[in-house]
Amino acid sequence: MYDHFAKVYDELMENVPYDQWLNWFEEGLQKYHSTTPRILEVGCGTGTLLKMLLKHGYDVDGVDISNEMLAIATTKIRPLSSEPLLMQQDMRSLNIGKTYDVVIVFCDSLNYLTEKEDIRRAFRSFWRHLNNGGLLFFDVHSVHYVEEILHGFSFAEDREHVAYIWNIFPTTRKGEVLQELTLFFEREPSFYERFFEVHQQRTFSIDTYQELLHLEHFDTLGTYADFTWLPPKPHSERLFFVAKKL
C-alpha cells in the first residue's frame, strides 16, 4: 500500500484541504466538549494533518499501515519540539499499549476497509484504545460520490521529475472502486522508471456505519456532510461521523 506513491504523495496531493479537516475537527472538539484531548490519528500517512495538530498544541500520536508513508512523516515532524509516537500497525488490530481521549480517522482512510467485518474489527480496535467516554471522529466517501463521481474517473499529469496516470474503475459490488495508479519517476535525464499500484476502496450506507458502531458499543452522536455540521443529503460527497465509547 503506497509503496511507491508515498514518495510523491505530498507533491501530487498538494491541493488536499487538510485545513478543512483541522477546522472541522477543532469545531467538533468544542461541540462535544473535549478541548484538551490526547489524540490518536489512525491512517496518518505522511503526517501533514498530524503536524498541523502538533503545531496547534495537541498531544497526538500517529499510526499507519505503510512504513513508507511513516518514514516521510518522521522526517516532516522531526524539526518540531514534539516527539509523537509514530507506529506501523493495521487499524483492525491496533496494539499500542496506551489509551486516548479521541481517535481520528480522516482523509477517507476507513474506505480502504472493503468488508463490513473489517470495519467492525477496526471499530473494536478503536474502542479498546479509547478512554471511557472517549470520542471517535471519522469520515468516508458517500456512496453517491463513489458511484456517480469516481466511476470512470481518469487523470494524468506530467511534472518535472514525475508523471502519473490515475484510472478508477467500478467493481461488481456497490460502493466499491479499483484505483489503478501508474507512476513514472525520472532517474536521469530522459530515463524514467515505471511503477504500478492498485488501490481498492469501498464505502457503505450511513445506516451500515451506524449499525457497526452500535455493535461495537459506540453511540453515534452525529452524522454530518462535507466539512459542515449539517446532516447529509442525497448528493453529499463526504460523510463525517462522531461517536462516543459506551
C-alpha positions in Angstrom: 0.0 0.0 0.0 1.5 3.3 -1.2 4.9 1.6 -1.7 6.0 4.0 -4.5 3.2 6.6 -4.3 4.4 7.6 -0.9 7.5 9.2 -2.5 5.4 11.8 -4.4 2.2 11.7 -2.3 2.6 15.2 -0.8 3.6 16.7 -4.2 0.6 15.2 -6.1 -1.9 15.8 -3.2 -0.9 19.4 -2.6 -4.5 20.6 -3.1 -6.0 18.2 -0.5 -7.8 20.5 2.0 -6.2 19.5 5.3 -7.1 22.8 6.8 -10.7 22.0 6.4 -10.3 18.7 8.3 -8.4 20.6 11.0 -11.0 23.3 11.3 -13.9 20.8 11.3 -12.2 18.7 14.0 -11.4 21.6 16.2 -15.1 22.8 15.9 -16.1 19.2 16.8 -13.9 19.2 20.0 -15.7 22.4 21.1 -19.1 21.0 20.1 -18.6 17.8 22.1 -16.7 19.3 25.0 -13.3 17.7 24.5 -10.9 20.7 24.3 -7.6 19.2 25.6 -7.6 15.6 24.4 -4.9 13.1 23.9 -5.4 12.1 20.3 -4.6 9.1 18.2 -4.6 9.7 14.4 -5.2 6.4 12.5 -4.1 6.5 8.9 -1.8 9.4 9.5 0.0 8.9 6.2 2.8 11.3 5.6 1.9 13.3 8.7 0.6 16.5 7.2 -2.5 16.7 9.4 -0.6 15.3 12.4 2.0 18.0 12.1 -0.8 20.6 11.9 -2.3 19.2 15.1 1.1 19.3 16.9 1.6 22.9 15.9 -1.8 23.7 17.4 -0.6 22.3 20.7 -2.4 18.9 20.7 -0.9 15.8 22.3 -1.2 13.4 19.3 0.3 10.1 18.1 0.0 8.5 14.7 -0.4 5.1 13.2 -0.4 4.0 9.6 -0.1 0.7 7.7 2.6 2.0 5.4 6.2 2.2 6.5 7.0 4.3 3.5 4.4 6.9 4.5 5.6 6.9 8.1 9.2 7.4 7.1 8.1 10.7 5.4 6.0 11.7 8.4 9.0 11.2 10.7 11.1 13.5 8.5 8.4 16.0 8.3 7.8 16.2 12.1 11.5 16.0 13.2 12.0 19.8 13.2 9.2 20.2 15.8 9.9 20.1 19.5 7.2 17.4 19.9 8.1 13.8 19.8 4.9 11.8 19.0 4.8 8.1 18.7 4.6 7.0 15.0 3.7 3.3 14.6 3.3 0.9 11.7 0.1 -1.0 12.5 -3.1 -2.3 10.9 -6.1 -0.3 12.1 -8.0 -3.6 12.5 -5.6 -4.8 15.2 -4.0 -1.9 17.0 -1.8 -2.8 19.9 -0.3 0.5 21.2 -0.3 -0.1 25.0 -2.0 3.2 25.9 -5.4 4.8 25.6 -6.6 8.1 24.2 -9.4 10.6 24.7 -10.0 10.9 20.9 -9.3 8.7 17.9 -9.5 10.3 14.5 -9.6 8.5 11.1 -9.7 11.2 8.4 -9.0 11.6 4.6 -11.2 8.6 3.8 -8.7 6.2 5.3 -11.5 3.9 6.5 -12.6 3.4 2.9 -9.6 1.1 2.4 -11.5 -1.5 4.5 -13.8 -3.1 1.9 -15.6 -5.7 4.1 -18.1 -4.9 6.8 -16.4 -7.3 9.2 -13.1 -5.5 8.8 -14.8 -2.2 9.6 -16.3 -3.8 12.7 -12.8 -5.0 13.7 -11.4 -1.5 13.3 -14.2 0.0 15.4 -13.5 -2.7 18.1 -9.8 -1.8 17.9 -10.5 1.9 18.3 -12.9 1.2 21.2 -10.0 -0.7 23.0 -7.8 2.4 22.6 -10.2 4.9 23.9 -10.7 6.0 27.5 -14.2 5.7 28.9 -16.5 8.2 27.2 -13.8 8.8 24.5 -14.7 10.2 21.1 -14.2 8.7 17.6 -14.2 11.1 14.6 -14.0 9.7 11.1 -15.0 10.5 7.5 -15.8 8.3 4.5 -16.8 8.9 0.9 -20.5 8.7 0.3 -22.0 6.0 -2.0 -23.1 8.9 -4.3 -19.6 10.2 -4.6 -18.1 6.7 -5.3 -20.8 5.7 -7.8 -21.6 8.9 -9.5 -18.3 10.8 -9.5 -15.4 8.4 -9.1 -16.7 5.7 -11.5 -14.8 6.1 -14.8 -12.5 8.9 -13.4 -9.3 9.2 -15.3 -6.5 11.7 -14.8 -2.9 12.2 -16.0 -0.3 14.7 -15.2 3.3 15.3 -16.2 5.5 17.2 -13.8 9.2 18.0 -13.8 10.5 14.7 -12.4 7.4 12.5 -12.1 4.4 11.7 -14.2 1.4 9.6 -13.4 -1.8 8.2 -14.8 -4.7 7.5 -12.5 -7.7 5.4 -13.6 -10.7 4.4 -11.5 -13.0 1.6 -12.3 -16.1 0.2 -10.6 -16.3 -3.3 -9.4 -19.4 -5.6 -9.3 -20.0 -4.6 -5.7 -22.0 -1.5 -4.6 -19.8 1.4 -3.4 -16.5 -0.1 -4.5 -13.8 1.0 -6.9 -10.4 0.0 -8.0 -7.8 2.8 -8.5 -5.0 1.9 -10.9 -2.0 4.2 -10.5 0.9 4.2 -12.9 3.9 6.3 -11.8 6.9 7.3 -13.9 10.0 8.5 -11.9 12.8 10.3 -13.6 16.1 8.5 -12.7 18.3 10.5 -15.0 17.6 12.8 -18.0 15.3 11.2 -20.5 15.2 7.9 -18.4 12.1 7.1 -16.4 11.3 4.1 -14.2 7.7 2.8 -14.2 5.7 1.6 -11.2 2.2 0.3 -10.9 -0.1 0.2 -7.9 -3.7 -0.8 -7.4 -5.8 0.7 -4.5 -9.2 -0.7 -3.6 -11.7 1.4 -1.8 -15.3 0.8 -0.7 -17.9 2.7 1.1 -21.3 1.8 2.7 -24.5 3.5 3.7 -24.8 5.7 6.7 -27.1 3.1 8.3 -24.4 0.4 7.9 -21.7 2.5 9.6 -24.1 3.4 12.4 -25.1 -0.3 12.9 -21.4 -1.4 13.0 -20.7 1.4 15.6 -23.6 0.2 17.7 -22.4 -3.4 17.5 -19.0 -2.4 18.9 -20.5 -0.4 21.8 -20.4 3.1 20.3 -23.1 5.7 20.5 -23.3 7.7 17.3 -23.6 11.3 18.4 -23.9 12.8 14.9 -23.5 12.3 11.2 -22.6 15.3 9.0 -21.8 16.2 5.5 -18.9 17.9 3.5 -17.0 19.6 6.3 -20.2 21.1 7.8 -22.4 20.4 10.8 -25.4 19.9 8.6 -27.0 16.5 8.1 -26.1 14.6 4.9 -28.2 15.0 1.7 -28.6 12.6 -1.2 -25.8 14.4 -3.1 -23.4 14.9 -0.2 -19.9 13.7 -1.2 -18.2 13.1 2.1 -19.7 11.8 5.3 -18.5 12.7 8.8 -19.3 10.7 12.0 -18.8 11.4 15.6 -19.3 8.5 18.1 -18.8 8.0 21.8 -17.4 5.0 23.6 -20.1 3.5 25.8 
